[in-house]
């Protein structure tokens, strides 16, 4: 019988690295907004999580974070190149 407030999944010792989760979240959100900032963060968090051997089972998430971070950086570079070639961004406010 388990104690109050504890689950069997939490007591089995299967923990995921928090840096891998943070990197994956930065990579996914970076596809939509702030890719120039969140892409490098996803790469850094994923690389640090990949180097930590204490928490097992987060290698796939760390690799996905690194890949998504690279995609974010490439996406930001492509968007900047397209904006530069078309005369830049212009804001039209008013009527």
N, C-alpha and C positions, 0 to 999 in steps of 0.2 A: 504494500500500500504506500502510495507516495504522499509526501507532506503537502499541506495546503499551499497553493500558489506555485507549485513546481510542476513542470510538465516532463514527460518522459523524453522528449527531444532535447530539452535543455540539460537534463541530467546525464544523457548518454555521452556527452563530451564532444559532440560534433559542432564545433564553432567555426565561424567564417571570419576571415581577416577583415577588420573594419576599413583598412586602407584599400583593399580590393573592392569593397562595396562603394567607398567614396570615389575611387577612380572610375568605376563603372557608371556611377550616377553622373559624374562630371562629363564623361564621354557621351552618354546618351543625351543629356541636356545640352551639351555643346553642339550637337548637330543642329539644334533649332535656334539657340541664341548664344551669344558671347563665345563663339567658337575660338576666337583668338586667345581668350583667357582660359577657358575651361579645357581646351585641347592639351596645352602643356601641363596643366594640373593633373589631367587624367593620365598622361604619360608618366609623370613623376610618381603619383600615387600607385600606379600599376607596377612600376619598376621596383619601388620600395617593398610593396607587398609580395612581389615575386622573389625578392631576395630574402625575405623572412621565412625561415624554415620551421619556426616554432608552431605555426598554425597551418595544419595541412588541409587540403581540400579547397583552397582558394586560388590555386594556380590557374585554373581556367578563367576565373573572373579577372585575375590580374592581367592575363594575356589579352582578354577582351577589352579591358580598360586601355591597354597600350595601343591596341589596334584602333579603337574608337578615337583615342587621342590623336593618333596620326591622321586619321580621316578628318577630324575636326580642323587640324592645322592646314591640311591640304585644301579643305573647303574654304577656309578663311583666305588663303593665298589666292585661290581661283576667283573668289568673289571680289577681292581687292583688285585683281588684274582686270576683271570685267568692268568694274566701276571706273578704273583709270582709263581704259580704252574707250569708254563711252562718254567721257567728259565728267565723270564723277557723279556723286549723288547730289540731287537738288531737292530742296524742300519748298513746296509751294503751299503757302498759307494765305488764305484770304480769298476774296472773290473777284 
